[in-house]
C-alpha cells in the first residue's frame, strides 16, 4: 500500500537522501528530523505510520529516549531502530529500544535499497 507517512530521525542528512530517493519511488511520504527533539515535535503535529530512529544523535537525546517520547505523542506509529554503530552492548541497546516501545528490524547502516524497502514493507504489514 502506498501513501504511508514515514519520519526519519537521524543526524546524517545522507540518510534522509537515501530514504527519500528509495521510498518516495515506492509511494511513501518522507519527513526528516536531525535530532530527537525535532522528531518529537514533528510526531506531535503529524500522524506517521513508521518512524525510523537512529540510536546515536547529537543533543540531549539518544534513540531510546527519543523512542520513549515519540511513543507518548504518537503511540500508533511503529518506531524502528537503526544504527551505524555495531559495538559490544548493541543487544542491550536494542532491548532498551524495544522496552521503549520500538521495533527491531535490524536496519544497520550502511544498508542497501532492498533492505530499506523490505524492512519498511514488513513493518507496515505488521502494523495492519
N, C-alpha and C positions, 0 to 999 in steps of 0.2 A: 504494500500500500504506500502510495506517495503522499506528500504533503505534510508529513510529520515535522514537528519543530524540534531542533536539536541545538543545545547550548554547549559550547566547548569552553572550559575554563582551564587555561594554560598560559604560562608566561612566554611561550615561544610563538611568535607570530607565524613562523613557517608551518607550525602545526595547524593553525587556522587555515592557511592557504591549502594545505592538503585536504582537510575536511571539506572546505568549501568546494574545491575542484572536484573531488570524487563524489561527495554526497549530494551536491546540487544537481549533478548529472542524473542521479537516481530519483530526483524529485523532492528531496528534503529541503527544508528551510534551515539555514545555519546562522546562529548568532555566536558572538565571541566575547570573552572577558579575559583580561590579562592577569587578574588576581581573584582570590576568593571573595573579597568584599564586593567587587563589582558584579561578579557572578550571582551572588545572593540578591543584590538589588534587581538584576535582570529577572531572576526567577520569581521575585515578588510581583513583578509587573506583567509577566507574560507566562502563559502555560507552555511548558516544554514537555515533550514526550520522553526524550532522553537528555541527560546532562553528563557529558564526559568531563571528568575532573582529574587533573594531574595531581600527583602526590606532592612534588616539590615545587613550591611557588614562592616568590618574594612576598614580603609583607608579613603580617602577623598571623596568617592562617595557612596551614598545610591542607592537603587534600582531605584528611579525615575530619578536621574541624570544619572545612567548607561543606563537606557532605552532610554533617550533622545539621548545620544551619540551613542548607538547601532543602533538606527533608522536612524541616519545620515549616518552611514557607511554600513548599511545593511537594507534598507527600506523595502525590500520584506520579511524579516524574521518576523514571528509572535513572539512578546515578551510577555511572560506570567508572571504575578505577582505571587509570592509565599511568604509566611511569616510564621514564627512560633510565632509571637507576636500578640496576639489578645488583643488589647488595645482600649481604647476610642480614637477616632480620626482615626481609621482604614479606615473608609469610605473616609475620606479626603485624606488619603494616596493613596487609590485605585483610587480615581478620579484623583489625580495628576499623577499617573502611566498611566491611560488611556489618559490623556491630553498629555502625553509624547509620545504617540503612541503605548502603550502596551495594552494587553487584560487582562481582569479579568476573570479567570475561577475558582476562589475560591479554590485554592490549598493551604490549610493551613497545616502546619506541626504540629504534625506528621500525615502523610497521609498514606493510605494503598495502596497496589499494584493496586487494582482495580480502585481506584480514579485516580492514576497516569496514568494508561493506558486509562481510559475514557477521562480524560482531554486532553491527547496527541492526541487521535483519533479525538476528537471533534474539536480541534484547527486545525489539519491537514485537516479535511474535510471542514471546513470553509475557509481554505486557498485556496482550489482547485477552 
